[in-house]
């Protein structure tokens, strides 16, 4: 059966997560006529499950406020982040510095706000491929063909758009492990102390990353999200047994969850020389990557939306869809600058050239 052609849009965003929706919300605020010409396709139906600690922090609230977005979902306010390494710790204290959310509800809330403002999205529609034609591109989904001028890949660390761009980039995919266990007040301090715990001791076991313990609420019950990220920044170092290390940490908190019930999903971090655009196409969000020191995600996704909006407005204003200057926009934006800084910190931390707590201080505190 021949697929129906759709020529009603000039911009397609693949991926209905925070990066994709933030792009539309920024366009709607800065250039509403472009927002009207934009369509999002999302392969799943919201609300959909998403592996994530669920911390909305850093500069997220500035972006959400700028977009007039209220966090109208259940959440926990966290005012402390404790970084621990051996017998030392570094404590970051800032009132309500993180809001802990259920990612599927957070993403769905963003989408509902966008829809009220006119966002057009086709859910349960999967991107297949694209090809250039007549100074634009034909995008094929599993349901339709679209003729657009710009395609944005906001479809995560395993981005299908990225794969179809045939980029010769390093495949910097970092494995993660995660479980959610009911809060044990005799052992877990995160709920009572309103804090996030970042355990850096796994660095001594060869993990180029950290373990997190974060408070959360699932179906009105107190849970703790426990997870591990291994960024593998130095690929020549021995491979640690992630599952064995993570299981030992869980057992130290009296958590016994069969490994087949653990959650896992790779996250991407970018190399300095990565190509992230081609004519008519560019990447944002996890399709580009997050920082490889502490892996911050949601604030980056929201920021990528602003970055993408700037690139799109420039392209339409100058009728130039080569996106040759996109990497320069990325490098000069907060996202690119912060990722570059964190890459340096991570490289030194995971090569025993920087004390892990000094790395945490450099990433999480602002020098006056």
C-alpha positions in Angstrom: 0.0 0.0 0.0 1.4 3.4 -1.1 2.0 5.8 1.8 0.2 9.1 1.8 2.2 12.3 1.2 2.0 15.2 3.5 3.3 18.6 2.4 1.7 20.7 5.1 4.8 21.2 7.2 8.2 22.7 6.8 9.9 21.4 10.0 9.8 17.9 11.4 11.0 16.9 14.9 11.5 13.2 15.5 11.0 12.5 19.2 8.4 13.8 21.6 10.6 14.0 24.7 11.8 17.2 26.5 14.3 18.2 23.7 11.8 17.9 20.9 8.9 19.6 22.8 11.2 22.3 24.2 12.2 23.1 20.6 8.6 23.6 19.6 7.9 25.7 22.8 10.8 27.9 22.1 9.7 28.3 18.4 6.2 29.1 19.5 7.5 31.9 21.8 10.2 33.3 19.5 8.7 32.6 16.0 5.2 31.3 16.2 4.7 31.2 12.5 7.5 28.6 12.3 5.9 26.7 15.2 2.7 26.4 13.1 4.7 24.8 10.3 6.2 22.2 12.6 5.2 18.6 13.2 6.5 16.1 15.8 6.4 12.4 15.4 6.8 10.1 18.4 7.1 6.3 18.0 5.3 5.7 21.3 2.1 7.0 23.0 2.4 9.4 26.0 2.7 8.9 28.8 5.5 6.4 28.1 8.0 4.8 30.4 11.5 6.5 30.5 14.5 5.3 32.3 15.7 8.3 34.3 16.5 9.3 37.8 14.0 12.1 37.3 16.0 15.1 38.7 14.8 18.4 37.3 17.7 20.7 38.4 20.5 23.0 37.4 19.1 25.8 35.2 15.9 23.9 34.3 13.7 26.2 36.3 15.0 29.2 34.4 14.0 27.6 31.0 10.7 26.4 32.3 9.9 29.9 33.7 10.9 31.5 30.5 8.6 29.3 28.6 5.7 29.8 31.1 5.7 26.1 32.0 4.4 25.0 35.4 5.5 21.7 36.8 1.9 20.6 37.4 2.7 17.1 38.4 3.6 15.3 41.7 7.2 16.0 42.6 9.6 16.0 45.6 11.7 19.0 46.4 15.3 18.2 47.2 17.6 20.7 48.8 20.8 18.7 49.3 23.2 16.8 47.1 25.8 14.7 48.9 28.9 13.5 47.0 30.8 10.8 48.8 34.2 9.3 48.1 36.1 7.1 50.6 35.8 8.8 54.0 35.2 12.3 52.6 32.1 14.1 51.4 31.0 17.3 49.7 27.6 18.6 50.4 25.7 21.0 48.1 23.0 22.9 49.9 20.5 24.9 48.0 16.8 25.1 48.7 14.7 23.1 46.3 17.7 22.7 43.9 16.2 19.6 42.4 12.6 18.6 41.8 12.3 14.8 41.6 9.7 13.7 39.1 8.4 10.6 37.3 9.8 11.1 33.8 6.8 9.7 32.0 4.6 12.3 33.8 7.1 15.1 33.2 7.3 14.5 29.5 3.5 14.1 29.3 3.0 17.4 31.1 5.3 19.2 28.6 3.3 17.7 25.8 -0.1 18.6 27.2 1.1 22.2 27.6 2.4 22.2 24.0 -0.9 20.9 22.7 -2.8 23.6 24.4 -0.7 26.1 22.6 -1.1 24.5 19.2 1.6 21.8 19.0 0.9 19.1 16.4 2.2 15.6 17.2 1.6 12.2 15.7 2.1 9.6 18.3 2.6 5.9 17.6 4.4 6.9 14.4 8.0 5.8 13.8 10.7 7.5 11.7 12.1 5.2 9.0 14.4 7.2 6.7 14.9 10.5 4.8 16.3 11.5 1.4 17.1 14.9 -0.2 14.9 16.2 -2.9 14.5 19.7 -4.5 16.4 21.6 -1.8 14.4 19.9 0.9 14.0 16.4 2.2 11.4 13.6 2.0 10.9 12.0 5.4 9.5 8.5 5.5 7.7 7.2 8.6 5.9 3.9 9.0 2.7 5.7 8.1 3.4 8.7 5.8 5.8 10.6 3.6 6.5 14.2 4.5 8.2 16.9 2.4 10.0 19.4 4.7 12.9 21.8 4.7 14.3 20.8 8.1 14.5 17.6 10.0 15.5 17.5 13.7 16.6 14.3 15.4 15.5 14.5 19.0 15.0 10.7 19.3 17.4 9.8 22.0 20.8 8.2 22.4 20.0 5.4 19.9 18.6 8.0 17.5 17.3 6.5 14.2 17.8 9.9 12.5 21.5 9.9 13.6 21.9 6.4 12.1 20.4 7.5 8.8 22.8 10.5 8.7 25.7 8.0 8.3 28.0 10.1 10.5 31.5 9.0 11.0 31.5 9.7 14.7 32.9 7.8 17.7 30.2 5.6 19.2 30.4 7.0 22.8 27.6 5.0 24.4 27.7 4.5 28.1 25.8 1.7 29.8 23.6 2.4 32.8 21.8 0.2 35.3 18.8 1.3 37.5 16.3 -0.2 39.9 13.6 1.3 42.1 13.1 -0.1 45.6 10.7 0.9 48.3 12.2 3.3 50.8 13.7 1.6 53.9 13.9 4.4 56.5 16.4 2.3 58.6 18.9 2.4 55.8 17.9 5.0 53.2 18.3 8.6 54.3 17.4 10.3 51.0 13.7 10.9 51.8 14.0 12.1 55.3 17.0 14.3 54.5 15.5 15.5 51.2 18.7 14.7 49.4 20.4 13.0 46.5 23.4 10.8 47.1 26.1 10.6 44.5 28.5 7.8 45.4 31.9 8.1 43.7 33.6 5.1 45.4 32.9 2.9 42.3 35.7 4.9 40.6 38.2 2.8 42.7 36.6 -0.3 41.2 37.2 0.9 37.6 33.9 2.6 37.0 34.2 5.8 35.0 31.1 7.2 36.5 29.1 7.1 39.7 26.2 5.5 41.6 23.2 7.5 42.5 20.5 7.1 45.1 17.5 9.5 44.6 14.2 9.8 46.4 11.0 9.3 44.3 7.3 8.8 44.6 5.7 6.0 42.6 1.9 5.5 43.0 1.9 7.5 46.2 4.6 5.3 47.8 8.1 6.3 48.8 10.8 4.7 46.6 14.5 5.2 46.1 16.0 5.1 42.6 19.3 3.4 42.6 21.5 3.6 39.5 25.0 3.4 38.0 26.5 5.1 34.9 29.8 4.0 33.4 30.9 6.5 30.7 33.9 4.6 29.4 35.7 7.9 28.6 39.1 6.1 28.6 38.4 3.2 26.4 41.9 1.7 27.0 41.2 1.0 30.7 40.1 -2.5 31.9 36.4 -3.2 31.8 34.9 -3.5 35.3 32.1 -5.9 36.1 29.3 -3.4 36.4 26.6 -5.8 37.5 28.8 -7.3 40.2 29.7 -3.8 41.5 26.1 -2.6 41.4 24.8 -5.7 43.1 27.2 -5.2 45.9 25.9 -1.7 46.4 22.3 -2.8 46.4 23.1 -5.5 48.9 24.7 -2.9 51.2 21.2 -1.4 51.4 19.5 -4.8 51.8 18.1 -4.7 48.3 17.7 -8.0 46.5 16.3 -7.6 43.1 16.9 -10.2 40.4 19.1 -8.9 37.7 16.5 -9.7 35.0 14.4 -7.0 36.6 17.0 -4.3 36.4 16.5 -1.5 34.0 19.2 -0.6 31.5 19.6 1.9 28.7 22.7 3.4 27.1 23.3 7.2 27.2 25.5 9.1 24.8 28.2 11.7 25.3 29.7 13.7 22.4 33.3 13.9 21.2 34.7 17.3 20.4 34.9 16.6 16.7 31.5 15.0 16.3 29.5 16.0 13.2 26.0 16.8 14.4 24.4 18.3 11.3 24.1 17.8 7.5 22.2 19.8 4.9 18.6 20.1 6.1 19.2 17.8 9.2 20.6 18.3 12.6 20.6 16.6 16.0 19.7 17.7 19.5 19.3 16.2 23.0 20.5 12.7 23.7 21.0 12.2 20.0 24.0 14.5 20.4 24.8 13.6 24.0 25.1 14.7 27.6 28.1 15.5 29.7 30.2 12.6 30.8 31.2 13.7 34.3 27.8 13.4 36.1 25.5 12.8 33.2 23.0 15.7 33.7 20.1 15.2 31.3 16.8 17.1 31.7 18.3 20.6 31.8 20.4 19.8 28.7 17.3 18.5 26.9 15.4 21.7 27.6 18.4 23.8 26.6 18.8 21.9 23.3 15.3 23.2 22.5 16.5 26.8 22.7 19.6 25.9 20.6 17.5 24.2 17.9 15.0 27.2 17.8 17.9 29.6 17.1 19.3 27.4 14.4 15.9 27.0 12.7 15.1 30.7 12.9 18.5 31.5 11.3 17.9 29.0 8.5 14.5 30.3 7.5 15.5 33.9 7.8 18.5 33.4 5.5 16.9 30.7 3.4 19.9 28.6 4.0 19.3 25.0 5.3 22.9 23.8 5.1 23.3 24.1 8.9 27.0 24.5 8.3 27.1 26.9 11.3 25.1 24.7 13.6 28.2 23.3 15.4 29.4 26.9 16.0 26.0 27.7 17.5 26.3 24.6 19.7 29.8 25.4 20.8 28.9 29.0 21.8 25.7 28.0 23.6 25.5 27.1 27.3 25.0 23.5 26.3 28.2 23.2 24.3 30.3 25.2 26.7 29.1 23.2 29.8 29.6 19.8 28.0 33.1 20.8 27.0 33.9 21.8 30.6 32.5 18.6 32.0 34.4 16.5 29.4 37.7 17.9 30.7 36.6 17.3 34.4 35.5 13.7 33.6 38.7 13.0 31.7 40.8 14.0 34.6 38.6 12.4 37.3 38.5 9.0 35.6 42.2 9.1 35.0 43.1 9.7 38.6 44.3 13.2 37.9 41.6 15.0 39.7 40.1 14.1 43.1 36.4 13.1 42.5 35.1 15.6 45.1 37.1 18.4 43.5 35.5 17.4 40.2 32.0 17.6 41.8 32.8 21.0 43.2 33.9 22.3 39.8 30.8 21.0 38.0 28.2 21.9 40.6 29.3 25.2 42.1 29.5 28.6 40.6 32.7 30.5 41.1 32.1 34.1 42.2 
